Amino acid sequence: MLLPFFDQYAIEAGCDEAGRGCLAGPVFAAAVILSPASAHALLRDSKQLQAAQRLEARAWIEATALSWAVVAVSAAEIDQINILQASFLAMHRALDELSVRPNLLLIDGNRFRPYRNVPFHCIIKGDSKYASIAAASILAKTYRDDYMVQIAAEYPNYDWQNNKGYPTVAHRKAIARHGATPHHRRSFRLLPEAKQGTLFLE
């Protein structure tokens, strides 16, 4: 059973991201403010749900949340500021888009960059503990997956519709064969060390 709130008197926004470990595509982040009375059987860590269940949960979140937002930070931005800072930036941008202003933030993970002096708590595995973080994980995951399927049509050699940009063996083989795309994160190790030097010369 997920906890409905950290502080029953606060307006809490749960925040989570998706795509930090990918070789390609943006990192997505979501911020969600739920009513403390909100509950749904599929409201849980997005990794515990099947794709169809995540979409069902997303529809419920979007229909019932007091406020929600999903934002992406591009691969080019990730290369400029690194993936950790890009994850923080994505969360900040999502919070900027909320129509209701939170006075407490619940962040999935163990680190965060302060946002507008709003108090926050970093919660390891928060998406399996708090409803608002679980909701944010579902939105971030589903919106990112949708985006990767969309750009897969432009770059069919990389199988993004299945691997979603994660470093599968097939994805790395495609990079070795076809080179990197504008959606690949050049600051990441796209290929094994011995091959890395030639990749960026293409």
PyMOL commands that set and color helices and strands:
alter all, ss='L'
color gray80, all
select helices_A, chain A and resi 46-48+51-64+75-81+83-96+126-128+131-152+156-158+160-163+169-178+193-199
alter helices_A, ss='H'
color red, helices_A
select strands_A, chain A and resi 12-18+27-33+67-73+104-108+120-123
alter strands_A, ss='S'
color yellow, strands_A
deselect
rebuild
show_as cartoon
